[in-house]
Amino acid sequence: MTSQPRRLVLAGLIAATLPLAAAPLTASAQTYPARPVTFVVPFAAGSATDQIARAIGQGMTEASGQTVVIENKPGASAIIGAQSAARAQADGYTVLITTNTTHAANEHLYKSLPYDPVKDFAPVTALGKGGQIMVVNPNLPVKSVQELLALAKKEPSKLSFGSGSSSSRIAGELLQQMTGAKILHVPYKSNPLAVTDLLGGQISMMITDTATGLPQVKSGKLRALGVTSLKRSPLAPDVPTIAEAGVPGYEMGYWFAAYVPAGTPSAVVTRLNELLIKASTSTAAKTFYESTGTEPYTSTPGELASFQKAESQKWGKIIKAAGIEPE
């Protein structure tokens, strides 16, 4: 057989095997999910991210018929959970439900991350946006943002604020940057852990997600001084914005989103995007949004990638302006 016929035969064999090679991928996309899906949450149980993951997970179970398992992996400013998800098999069965902490702020807060927020993940969809609330222990002798700032300026670094996420931390850092107040930062693995110490009087105040802080305010265990959004929260209309309470221009929010490991088949990403968006309209998800003041916000994978890039630039500027040196 001459070389030309050999090449033709070889080309024919390759062409014949291509549909077979693509078949498993197509089948996996068509049948996805064929088994339980794990949502990795890089924050502790009870955090806002945990709450939305469970709500969306319930909605996805209803939409797909498959169980969604929540796996909390808090610690190191959500780095532990993000790293774990990045190293998972890229098959769509491990989904990172996360926030701007892992995908916009950490790259500016740490000199070296064990994961790349862009290269190691494939964006799926945004899941929501929210504001935060400034809370203090009722025993602290302040009843307004201005009184808190006055006390902080009178006794620099005597007051302390806790944070268990980058949104919480940068909110506190931005407050100091805009007012000149000096408040000692105390880091935690997750916001609920910081709230526990705030309730016990170990720290003076914190700015936390509404989902975590507002229930404590409504129960009378904590006192709310302000919200970080530019508009008052419909869930706490009597609490002023920090901007109107004496820090003009102050604003700091957070967002939720879903990612899968880089290399996940695009057809699976598309199917997961459809399921998550449908899950965001479920009864459980609506209850979460309404009870926490979180704004429903979904997107295409491309839109999330663009949004993440813009957010990273914004957070980088805030962190640099606050004088925070990467650890």
Helices and strands as residue ranges (DSSP letters): H 3-31, E 37-41, H 48-64, E 68-72, H 79-86, E 94-99, H 100-100, I 101-105, H 106-109, E 121-136, H 145-154, E 160-163, H 166-179, E 184-187, H 191-200, E 205-209, H 210-218, E 223-227, E 253-261, H 266-279, H 283-292, E 295-296, H 301-321
